[in-house]
Amino acid sequence: MQNRIKKMKSKITIKLLMELSKVKITFAVAFTTIAGYLLAKGSFDTGLILPTIGIFLLACGSSSLNHYQDADRDKLMLRTANRPIPSGRISRRGALIVAFILSIAGSVLLFLGSNIVGLQLGLVALLWYNGIYTPMKRKTAFAVIPGSVIGAIPPVVGWVAGGGSITDPHVVILAFFFFIWQVPHFWLLMLKYGKEYVEAGYPSITQLYSEKSIRVLVFLWTLATAVTALMLPLFGIIENRVITIIVLLSVLWLIYIFSGLLRNQVLKFNPFFYFMRINYFVLAVIIALMIDPLIK
């Protein structure tokens, strides 16, 4: 009986930590770090373990800190009211302690796995997310644009850990791709949950533009994402012909799907449909980036 209770408590604790860490997002961060490492190194080796785990833990710590920062607004939104702090499953102090432990552990591993430059980049991402983006999103609906810098940093960490130079034009293009796709990704969320954000006191793009105008903006940013993806093979970041064709087909598919945003909507518009499609596209590009250096 005691063993069963202990197992239940362990499961609850693990679930709580996973929620605080926003593992779906932080796993994606780890994948982009691996992609950057493989592109710079050209092969799998044990050298990618420490920087990948390091950036993952640092991202988990940053996410936990974000729970602490947003707790007052989270309790006002239906979508976030059941998060660990608003639901009472952990105190704000407890979340802060978790954030501190994860951030320190991640920083140590990142330093050991990618030297001081990798650590500096990782800490910049944390400071940018928690010190700049999080307060800014309470002030302006356009915080996502500077905030998207955060997603561009992990692949650069992987690149540096793999021996690449931070000034290499290839890594600049790589970072730009991971920067630009996040804007349409976030604005689609605004179309779906904009009313909740406004009720919680956040400024939303839905307050500034009509749904039709936002659909046009999302399409243009998605088109920019597609063009940036084409730069990956154009500038030699992706070299394999088969992978290049797959990326090209993925780009054409993305543009075709998102062209639906420009059509008159007969049925009720579903932002989540497009939200998931751009996620699928970026996942396909990440996989392509990871495979390409292994089959050159």
TORMARBA-660762 format. One record per residue (C-alpha): x negated, z, y; residue number from 0. Coordinates in steps of 0.5 Angstrom, whole numbers, plus 500, padded with zeros to 3 digits. Example, Ala and Ser with C-alpha at 12.3 -4.5 7.8 and 13.67 -1.06 7.14 Angstrom:
BEGIN
R     u     w     v     n
R   475   516   491     0
R   473   514   498     1
***
This chain:
BEGIN
R     u     w     v     n
R   500   500   500     0
R   494   502   505     1
R   491   495   503     2
R   497   491   505     3
R   498   495   511     4
R   490   494   513     5
R   491   486   511     6
R   497   486   516     7
R   494   489   522     8
R   488   484   521     9
R   493   478   521    10
R   496   481   527    11
R   489   482   530    12
R   487   475   529    13
R   493   472   531    14
R   492   476   538    15
R   485   474   539    16
R   487   467   537    17
R   492   467   542    18
R   488   470   548    19
R   482   465   546    20
R   487   459   546    21
R   484   456   540    22
R   487   449   540    23
R   484   448   547    24
R   477   451   545    25
R   477   448   539    26
R   477   441   543    27
R   472   444   547    28
R   467   445   541    29
R   469   438   539    30
R   467   435   545    31
R   460   439   545    32
R   459   436   538    33
R   460   429   541    34
R   455   430   546    35
R   450   433   542    36
R   450   427   536    37
R   450   422   542    38
R   443   425   545    39
R   440   427   538    40
R   443   421   534    41
R   444   425   527    42
R   447   431   524    43
R   442   437   524    44
R   443   445   524    45
R   441   444   532    46
R   448   443   533    47
R   451   450   530    48
R   449   455   536    49
R   451   451   542    50
R   457   449   539    51
R   459   456   537    52
R   456   458   544    53
R   460   454   548    54
R   466   455   543    55
R   466   463   544    56
R   464   462   552    57
R   471   458   552    58
R   475   463   548    59
R   472   468   553    60
R   474   464   559    61
R   481   463   556    62
R   482   471   555    63
R   480   472   562    64
R   485   467   564    65
R   490   471   561    66
R   488   477   565    67
R   488   473   571    68
R   495   470   570    69
R   499   476   567    70
R   503   477   573    71
R   506   470   573    72
R   506   469   566    73
R   511   474   565    74
R   516   470   570    75
R   516   463   566    76
R   519   462   559    77
R   514   458   556    78
R   509   464   557    79
R   513   470   557    80
R   511   471   550    81
R   503   471   551    82
R   499   477   549    83
R   499   481   556    84
R   506   480   558    85
R   509   481   551    86
R   506   488   551    87
R   501   486   545    88
R   495   488   549    89
R   493   491   556    90
R   490   487   561    91
R   484   492   560    92
R   484   490   553    93
R   484   483   555    94
R   478   484   560    95
R   474   487   554    96
R   475   482   549    97
R   474   476   555    98
R   467   480   556    99
R   465   481   549   100
R   466   473   548   101
R   463   471   554   102
R   457   475   553   103
R   456   473   545   104
R   457   466   547   105
R   452   466   553   106
R   447   469   548   107
R   448   463   543   108
R   448   458   548   109
R   442   460   551   110
R   439   460   544   111
R   441   453   542   112
R   441   449   548   113
R   436   453   553   114
R   437   455   560   115
R   440   449   562   116
R   445   449   557   117
R   447   456   559   118
R   447   455   566   119
R   452   449   565   120
R   456   454   560   121
R   457   459   566   122
R   458   454   571   123
R   464   452   567   124
R   467   459   566   125
R   466   460   574   126
R   469   454   576   127
R   475   455   571   128
R   476   463   573   129
R   473   463   580   130
R   475   456   583   131
R   481   453   579   132
R   485   459   577   133
R   486   462   584   134
R   486   455   587   135
R   492   453   582   136
R   496   458   586   137
R   495   455   593   138
R   496   447   591   139
R   499   442   586   140
R   493   438   586   141
R   488   444   584   142
R   488   440   577   143
R   483   434   580   144
R   477   439   582   145
R   479   443   576   146
R   478   437   571   147
R   471   438   572   148
R   471   444   567   149
R   473   439   561   150
R   467   435   563   151
R   462   440   562   152
R   462   441   555   153
R   460   434   552   154
R   454   435   557   155
R   452   442   554   156
R   452   438   547   157
R   448   432   550   158
R   442   437   553   159
R   442   441   547   160
R   441   435   543   161
R   435   433   547   162
R   438   429   553   163
R   437   429   560   164
R   442   431   565   165
R   440   426   569   166
R   441   420   564   167
R   447   415   567   168
R   450   415   560   169
R   452   423   560   170
R   455   422   567   171
R   459   416   564   172
R   461   421   558   173
R   463   427   563   174
R   467   422   567   175
R   471   420   562   176
R   472   427   560   177
R   474   429   567   178
R   479   423   569   179
R   484   424   563   180
R   486   431   564   181
R   489   429   571   182
R   495   425   567   183
R   495   430   562   184
R   496   436   566   185
R   501   432   571   186
R   505   430   565   187
R   506   438   563   188
R   508   439   570   189
R   514   434   569   190
R   516   438   563   191
R   515   445   566   192
R   515   444   573   193
R   521   448   575   194
R   518   454   571   195
R   512   453   575   196
R   516   453   581   197
R   520   459   579   198
R   513   463   578   199
R   511   462   585   200
R   506   456   583   201
R   506   450   587   202
R   508   444   583   203
R   507   436   584   204
R   514   436   582   205
R   516   439   589   206
R   512   433   593   207
R   514   427   589   208
R   520   424   586   209
R   520   423   578   210
R   519   416   579   211
R   513   417   584   212
R   510   422   579   213
R   511   417   573   214
R   507   411   577   215
R   501   416   579   216
R   501   418   572   217
R   500   411   569   218
R   495   409   575   219
R   491   415   572   220
R   492   413   565   221
R   490   406   567   222
R   483   409   570   223
R   482   413   564   224
R   483   407   559   225
R   478   403   564   226
R   473   409   563   227
R   474   409   556   228
R   472   402   556   229
R   465   404   560   230
R   463   407   554   231
R   461   401   550   232
R   460   397   556   233
R   454   401   558   234
R   451   402   551   235
R   454   409   549   236
R   458   407   544   237
R   454   401   540   238
R   457   400   533   239
R   462   393   533   240
R   467   396   529   241
R   467   403   533   242
R   468   398   539   243
R   473   394   537   244
R   477   401   535   245
R   476   404   542   246
R   478   397   545   247
R   485   397   541   248
R   486   404   542   249
R   485   402   550   250
R   490   397   549   251
R   495   401   545   252
R   495   407   551   253
R   496   402   556   254
R   502   399   553   255
R   505   406   551   256
R   504   408   558   257
R   507   402   561   258
R   513   405   559   259
R   513   410   565   260
R   514   404   570   261
R   520   401   567   262
R   527   404   569   263
R   529   409   564   264
R   535   408   560   265
R   535   414   556   266
R   532   421   558   267
R   525   421   560   268
R   521   425   555   269
R   514   427   558   270
R   512   430   552   271
R   512   424   548   272
R   507   421   553   273
R   503   428   553   274
R   502   427   546   275
R   500   420   546   276
R   494   421   551   277
R   492   427   547   278
R   492   422   541   279
R   488   417   545   280
R   482   422   547   281
R   482   425   540   282
R   481   418   537   283
R   475   417   543   284
R   472   423   541   285
R   472   421   534   286
R   469   415   535   287
R   463   418   540   288
R   462   423   534   289
R   461   417   528   290
R   458   412   532   291
R   451   415   533   292
R   451   416   525   293
R   452   409   523   294
R   448   405   528   295
***
